[in-house]
Amino acid sequence: MFCKYCGTLIEDGKTVCPKCGKDISVEENETDGNNVRSLICTSCGGTDFKKIGRNEYICRYCGSRSFIEQNKKISDDPDAETKMIAIFDEAAEYERKDMYNNELQVLSKGLQIDPDDCDLLAKLGRVYWRLGYLDRARKYLDKAVLLYPNDPAIYNNIGLLYVSKNMFIEAKQYIEKSIRLLESDPLSATPNDTAVIYGNYALCIGKLGDKQGAIQYLKIAKEKGYVSSSIANICKRLKIDPRNI
């Protein structure tokens, strides 16, 4: 497992991070003055609320006053799976159009159906990342890791948060975890996710100075179906001739 505060790899069973010293067993659901963290906003999926009156709260992210209890789960709905599929399909349409605010609004509806759904948590993490809310993205991805520790796509998405901050050493750590999981179980990720993971790893090691290694991993990514435009983009960032791939 990884420390949710600094990202350090921690031996299973430990409750204190050996690097930053923080207690990783503490849940952030307590009420602290005017900050309420036991609620989920039904408009944007946020969990950071401000108390503005008696039994009245407002989401710090979008300003909505509509919320559900964080531990409330609609599990007895016979149409829950069908509803979730419809949500994912609608969100995917917005994703293809780069309409990420709309995608977020649609995905947030899924929290009322199953707040522990792995795909939902990963998608929320990704869309928050694309919108620039990196802390919010990390919270959803951290929850996904705790619930689904063997899903390589989740670790890759966390790695991308660090890539966006040009923190390639930290990103490499998470994406290497993705690759180890893939090597132990090649069916643990979709073919597209597999190609993306290898492509992202090539970017990390290339940025850290290993351009020959980056070329080799880009070749692996290409073999696994990585799209040519993504390969060209990484080559441009690493100043590599795409004809070598």
Secondary structure, 3 states (H helix, E strand, C coil): CECCCCCCECCCCCCECCCCCCECCCCCCCEECCEECCEEECCCCCCCEEEEECCEEEECCCCCCCEEECCCCCCCCCCHHHHHHHHHHHHHHHHHCCCHHHHHHHHHHHHHCCCCCHHHHHHHHHHHHHCCCHHHHHHHHHHHHHHCCCCHHHHHHHHHHHHHCCCHHHHHHHHHHHHHHHHHCHHHCCHHHHHHHHHHHHHHHHHCCCHHHHHHHHHHHHHCCCCHHHHHHHHHHHCCCHHHC
